[in-house]
Amino acid sequence: MSNKNCESAEKKRDTGRSIPRREALKIAGAFLVTGLTPTPIRGQAKRAKKIIVGGAGIAGLSCAYELMKRGHDVTVLEASARTGGHVHTVREGLADGLYVDAGAEHFTQPGYDRYWQYVQEFNLTALPYPRRNRMLRVLQGKMYSEDDLQTANVLKVLGFNQREVQFLASHAWWELPSLYFDPLLDKFTDEYKPFDAGLNHLDHVTMDQWLKEQDASAAAIRYISGTGVSALHVLWHAAILKVRKVPLFPPKVFRLRGGNQGMTDAFAARLGDRVRLERPITKIEHSPTAVRIHYRESGEEKTMEAEYLVCGMSAVMLRQIPVTPAWPESKRYAMATVPYYTASRPFFQSRSRFWEKDGISPNIEFNERSLSHIWRMGDDVETQRGLLVSTADALTTGEAALKTFRRYYPGKSEDIELALVHDWSKDPWVMACETLNYRPGDLTRLWPALVEPHGRIHFAGAYADNLNWGMEAATRSANRVAERIDSES
Ligand SMILES: Cc1cc2nc3c(=O)[nH]c(=O)nc-3n(C[C@H](O)[C@H](O)[C@H](O)COP(=O)(O)OP(=O)(O)OC[C@H]3O[C@@H](n4cnc5c(N)ncnc54)[C@H](O)[C@@H]3O)c2cc1C
């Protein structure tokens, strides 16, 4: 469907529901003349509100879309020259119509409930994505198959204890954390209430320490736990996945035909000229009833006023924006502290799908800084060529990633003709990729302070939900914010 068609379909769908845009602007204008102390408009059951959304990533776009559908007057200010943020499909430099999802690359089922609704609503095609089939894993410098990692001798050599060896004999490798986590997960009865499980002391214990107390082997601790992270945070996330019936490492995943950017393009097309590119927000002023945003446009400082601001940029970007009056201490701490990683996406184009000739799975975990894991894409593109896509630390070059690949790949890889990389750390607006687990003690301070609205300022984004990663957290938080703003009188 072309953008134009999308827009007119949208208008039809909204007929009878929205307040016309002309009227919406009039209502907004009526209070704006009084600056930051608007006169409340009484006696109207539902009226259009003027809302600025900062950031056109999937969170900002879906929030703006939901607000637009409810008849509100929305403007999205995006710092960069494109929409999508960390949802970004790259075609440049690739032959035969091949493409790579440089950021968000898969979604699951179950899980991603809100996201799947949009897949249907926008008539997008979800493709099964065999990126986790027949996984190979490099552990302690050697490559193992899924079968190897269920074999007692192999597991013993790797240092797993008897209990773990027995468990893995009948479970997939990625299920190992369940051996320790499962007895505690049903204590979390409400997925938004981590502190009702009677396990609050575990926010002050690292996952490594807690696993040690459970007599986990050093090998299990190495593969289950991130270093120095809150045990409660990790267990809470596992409990949320269990509530949503999502495996810890879903083996079956999906992507959108033509690239996951199809989703953010669909939102942007429907929002039309409500989205304004190359307008970075530089300062936020707010009162209990209104906001004034400073932003840059073609080198000039401008301001815009509204009843609400939805912050759709990452906490790393948000913490750099001056706010008057300043955030309360709990919010300031939460935003300043939430940890993020940055990463790069190396990808290799090859003259053939050489791994098929070699009979070797291309879905490999290396756990090296220059190549964390790799998998194939491009099955839906009509070409003889192959495409391998990977994740690595920031500042990894294509050559460095390829060197690591060749060090471990047991077959022939001469057919690789191109090694490219998309490095998120070099993009000033989206260098912070996703949040990490919190440090001990921080869940108590960050939840729910990080996600709670402050006056007329709301927070949508992958970081702003209970399971704080990925496109589903972004759309869930966006919907929560849109519903809240819509319901306020
Ligand atoms: C390598 C990688 C792999 C990933 N894999 C997956 C995956 O498989 N599945 C999954 O679901 N998720 C995945 N993710 C995560 C997913 O991409 C993100 O969680 C999600 O896209 C975040 O969306 P967002 O809208 O919250 O934030 P963002 O995408 O960060 O969007 C924020 C927007 O705000 C803009 N902005 C920043 N500062 C300002 C400012 N001052 N003024 C105005 N605008 C501003 C930015 O330019 C950006 O467009 C991955 C991410 C990366 C990087």
The ligand as an SDF file (V2000), in Angstrom:
LIG
                    3D

 53 58  0  0  0  0  0  0  0  0999 V2000
   21.7590   -4.2890   17.3590 C   0  0  0  0  0  0  0  0  0  0  0  0
   20.3700   -4.3020   17.9220 C   0  0  0  0  0  0  0  0  0  0  0  0
   19.6090   -5.4690   17.8890 C   0  0  0  0  0  0  0  0  0  0  0  0
   18.3080   -5.4950   18.3750 C   0  0  0  0  0  0  0  0  0  0  0  0
   17.5470   -6.6200   18.2550 N   0  0  0  0  0  0  0  0  0  0  0  0
   16.2500   -6.5850   18.5980 C   0  0  0  0  0  0  0  0  0  0  0  0
   15.3860   -7.6650   18.2920 C   0  0  0  0  0  0  0  0  0  0  0  0
   15.7870   -8.6540   17.6950 O   0  0  0  0  0  0  0  0  0  0  0  0
   14.0780   -7.5740   18.6580 N   0  0  0  0  0  0  0  0  0  0  0  0
   13.5890   -6.4610   19.2840 C   0  0  0  0  0  0  0  0  0  0  0  0
   12.3900   -6.4150   19.5820 O   0  0  0  0  0  0  0  0  0  0  0  0
   14.3920   -5.4230   19.5580 N   0  0  0  0  0  0  0  0  0  0  0  0
   15.6860   -5.4520   19.2320 C   0  0  0  0  0  0  0  0  0  0  0  0
   16.4860   -4.3800   19.4570 N   0  0  0  0  0  0  0  0  0  0  0  0
   15.9620   -3.2840   20.2660 C   0  0  0  0  0  0  0  0  0  0  0  0
   14.9970   -2.3930   19.5340 C   0  0  0  0  0  0  0  0  0  0  0  0
   15.5450   -1.9910   18.3170 O   0  0  0  0  0  0  0  0  0  0  0  0
   14.7450   -1.2040   20.4240 C   0  0  0  0  0  0  0  0  0  0  0  0
   14.3890   -1.6350   21.7200 O   0  0  0  0  0  0  0  0  0  0  0  0
   13.6320   -0.3180   19.9220 C   0  0  0  0  0  0  0  0  0  0  0  0
   13.7470   -0.1060   18.5370 O   0  0  0  0  0  0  0  0  0  0  0  0
   13.7010    0.9900   20.6950 C   0  0  0  0  0  0  0  0  0  0  0  0
   12.7120    1.8430   20.2370 O   0  0  0  0  0  0  0  0  0  0  0  0
   12.4490    3.2290   20.9450 P   0  0  0  0  0  0  0  0  0  0  0  0
   11.4370    3.9330   20.1260 O   0  0  0  0  0  0  0  0  0  0  0  0
   12.1900    3.0320   22.3880 O   0  0  0  0  0  0  0  0  0  0  0  0
   13.8420    4.0250   20.9120 O   0  0  0  0  0  0  0  0  0  0  0  0
   14.7790    4.4570   19.6960 P   0  0  0  0  0  0  0  0  0  0  0  0
   14.7300    3.4890   18.6090 O   0  0  0  0  0  0  0  0  0  0  0  0
   16.0920    4.7690   20.3160 O   0  0  0  0  0  0  0  0  0  0  0  0
   14.1180    5.8000   19.1560 O   0  0  0  0  0  0  0  0  0  0  0  0
   14.3600    7.0350   19.7630 C   0  0  0  0  0  0  0  0  0  0  0  0
   14.2960    8.1410   18.7150 C   0  0  0  0  0  0  0  0  0  0  0  0
   14.5120    9.3690   19.3940 O   0  0  0  0  0  0  0  0  0  0  0  0
   15.3360   10.1880   18.5680 C   0  0  0  0  0  0  0  0  0  0  0  0
   15.9820   11.1880   19.4250 N   0  0  0  0  0  0  0  0  0  0  0  0
   17.0620   11.0480   20.2390 C   0  0  0  0  0  0  0  0  0  0  0  0
   17.3300   12.2060   20.8440 N   0  0  0  0  0  0  0  0  0  0  0  0
   16.3990   13.0950   20.4340 C   0  0  0  0  0  0  0  0  0  0  0  0
   16.1560   14.4730   20.7000 C   0  0  0  0  0  0  0  0  0  0  0  0
   16.9400   15.1820   21.5440 N   0  0  0  0  0  0  0  0  0  0  0  0
   15.0980   15.0750   20.0920 N   0  0  0  0  0  0  0  0  0  0  0  0
   14.2960   14.3760   19.2470 C   0  0  0  0  0  0  0  0  0  0  0  0
   14.5020   13.0890   18.9280 N   0  0  0  0  0  0  0  0  0  0  0  0
   15.5360   12.4630   19.5310 C   0  0  0  0  0  0  0  0  0  0  0  0
   16.3010    9.1960   17.9330 C   0  0  0  0  0  0  0  0  0  0  0  0
   16.8860    9.7330   16.7620 O   0  0  0  0  0  0  0  0  0  0  0  0
   15.3730    8.0200   17.6500 C   0  0  0  0  0  0  0  0  0  0  0  0
   14.7820    8.1180   16.3690 O   0  0  0  0  0  0  0  0  0  0  0  0
   17.7700   -4.3210   18.9590 C   0  0  0  0  0  0  0  0  0  0  0  0
   18.5250   -3.1530   18.9900 C   0  0  0  0  0  0  0  0  0  0  0  0
   19.7920   -3.1270   18.4650 C   0  0  0  0  0  0  0  0  0  0  0  0
   20.5370   -1.8350   18.4360 C   0  0  0  0  0  0  0  0  0  0  0  0
  1  2  1  0
  2  3  1  0
  2 52  2  0
  3  4  2  0
  4  5  1  0
  4 50  1  0
  5  6  2  0
  6  7  1  0
  6 13  1  0
  7  8  2  0
  7  9  1  0
  9 10  1  0
 10 11  2  0
 10 12  1  0
 12 13  2  0
 13 14  1  0
 14 15  1  0
 14 50  1  0
 15 16  1  0
 16 17  1  0
 16 18  1  0
 18 19  1  0
 18 20  1  0
 20 21  1  0
 20 22  1  0
 22 23  1  0
 23 24  1  0
 24 25  2  0
 24 26  1  0
 24 27  1  0
 27 28  1  0
 28 29  2  0
 28 30  1  0
 28 31  1  0
 31 32  1  0
 32 33  1  0
 33 34  1  0
 33 48  1  0
 34 35  1  0
 35 36  1  0
 35 46  1  0
 36 37  1  0
 36 45  1  0
 37 38  2  0
 38 39  1  0
 39 40  1  0
 39 45  2  0
 40 41  1  0
 40 42  2  0
 42 43  1  0
 43 44  2  0
 44 45  1  0
 46 47  1  0
 46 48  1  0
 48 49  1  0
 50 51  2  0
 51 52  1  0
 52 53  1  0
M  END
$$$$
